[in-house]
Structures are given as structure tokens and as C-alpha cells.
Amino acid sequence: MLPKGVSKRVSAMKRRGFSCRRCGHCCLNLVDAYRGCVSDADLERWRKEGRDDILAWISTLDLGHGNLLHLAWIDPQTQEEVDRCPWLVDVGAQGFLCGINDVKPQFCRDYPENKKHGQDSGCCGFDPPREKTVGSPPKKT
């Protein structure tokens, strides 16, 4: 049974040959995943859906001349960058799941961009399935 609030829907990744192994590598180890920027479209979607819980983790910097940079994931209590994605849920033997899968940012939806990108960044989602596909993620890259 999945924890309350965790989507049962599997990410609709359209990359041929990709199957998320739920190892958590991308959300635990790839700095771009948990210290990335979100788009104006992500913010607008979360505002429309009333996702103040997500918006609280975004810090917007005004770069001047109408340029805004929306930093994710900034701890709303300390205003410091986090060491891992705050929405990653450890479900034990089932691996890891995204706690905001249905509304996750576009940069998460787009990972990995292709097979080479996945392999270069340590994603095992293009590898042939093994008997045990969840557990400890690969080391940081």
C-alpha cells in the first residue's frame, strides 16, 4: 500500500525503452533535480490547482529587466537549499515514488531526455530489467 498522497499513476514517460526503476537516483543524487529551476508554466499550474504546499518550496529571484528565476527546492522554514528532493517518498522494498507525480515540474517530467542522457547521468531506466529493480540508488554523479 502506498502512503497517503502518493499517486498510483506511473509517470507517462514516452522515451522508447525507458522504464523507471524507482531507484530514486535522479531525486537523491542529481543536483539539477533538487536544485533546479521551475518554469513560469509550472508556477501557473500550481497556482491554478491551489498547490500552496509546492509553491512554499519555490524562491523567485528578480534578475532585472523582467527576468525571473524560480528556484526549487528551497526549504520554506530555513530558506536554504535542500540536500534532496522534498517530494521523494521512500516506500521501502517498492523503492521510491514521487509524492507530486501528477503535478511535478517539467524538468522532472523531461528526465532523462534520451538514452545517452540517462546513461551519462547514472539512470538505470534504459537497462534491461533485473530480478531486483529497486533499492540503493547509484552513487552521486
Order of alpha helices (4+ residues) and beta strands (2+ residues): alpha-alpha-beta-alpha-alpha-beta-beta-beta-beta-alpha-alpha
